[in-house]
C-alpha cells in the first residue's frame, strides 16, 4: 500500500533536517545564509532569496522578484532539476538514502 503524498513529504522533511540538507545540495552556502539571514540566489534566478525555518521545523525559501513566492526544499528540487513533483521526491529519496 502506497503511503500518502503528505506522509512522504513530512517524512522526507524530517529525515533531511527540515529540508536543509536538500537545499544544501544546491546552495552550499545555505548554512551561512541561515545563521546570518544572508540573501542568496536560486539557480539561474536573478532575484534575491531568503530562507527561514517555519513553525513546523521545515525550511522555506522566499524568492523576491516581480512575483514574490516561496518554495519548500521539494519545490526547489522540482525547479532546479526541471522535474515533476513525484520525480523530485524520488531524486531526494535516492540522494539522501531515505527509507519511507
N, C-alpha and C positions, 0 to 999 in steps of 0.2 A: 504494500500500500504506500503510495507516494505521500510524503509529508506536504503540508500546505506551504504555499509560497511564503506566507508571513512567517511561519515557523522556520523555514530555511533562512530567510533574511535575518531574523533575530539571532539564530544560531551562528550564522556567519559573522555578524557584527560582534557578538560576544567572543567568538574564537579569534578575532583579529583586533583585540584591544579597542573595541568600539568603531572599528573600520580604519583606525590609524595605520595599522600595518599594511593595509591595502593601499591607502593613499601614499604612504612612504615609498612604495614600489615605483610610483610615477613621479613623485615630488620628494626627492631625497632630503631636501632641507626642511621638511614639514615640521620636524620636532622643534627646530629653532623658531619657526613661524608660530607654533602653538605657545611656546614659552614667552616670546616677546610680542605676541599679537602682530607679527610682521605680515605684510601683504606679499602675495606671490601671484604668479601667472599659471594658468592651467593649459598645458599643451600649446596649441597654436593660437589660443585666445589672446587677444591683445589686452583684454580687460583685467583689472586687478581683482584679486580674490582674497578672502579671509577664511579662517577656519575657527569653529567653536564647538565645544562639547555641549550637547543638548542635555536636558534633564534626564533622559533615559540612558545617558552614558555613551551615546553614539555621536560620532563627529559628523559635522555638516560643513560643506564648503559653500560660501556665498560668493557669487560672481556678480560684479558690478559693471554693467555695460548699459547699452540702450534698453535692454530688457532685463532688469535685475532679477536673478533667480538663484536657487540653491540646489545642491546635489549631495546625495549620500555617496559613500565610497563605492557602492554598487553602480550608481549612476555615472560616477567618474570612469569606471572601467568600461561601461557601455559607450560613453562619449569618446574616450581615447582609443579604444580598440575597435570602434565602429561596429559593435556587435549588439544584437537584441538582448533583452533582459536575461533570458534563460541561458544564453551562451556566456554572458558576463558572469553569471552565477557559477557555471562550470569552470570558467577560467580561474576564478577566485578559489574555488574548492580545490582544484588541482595545484595551483601555485602555492597555496598556504597549507596544503595537506590536511584539509578539514574533513572530519568524519561526522556525517549527519545521521 
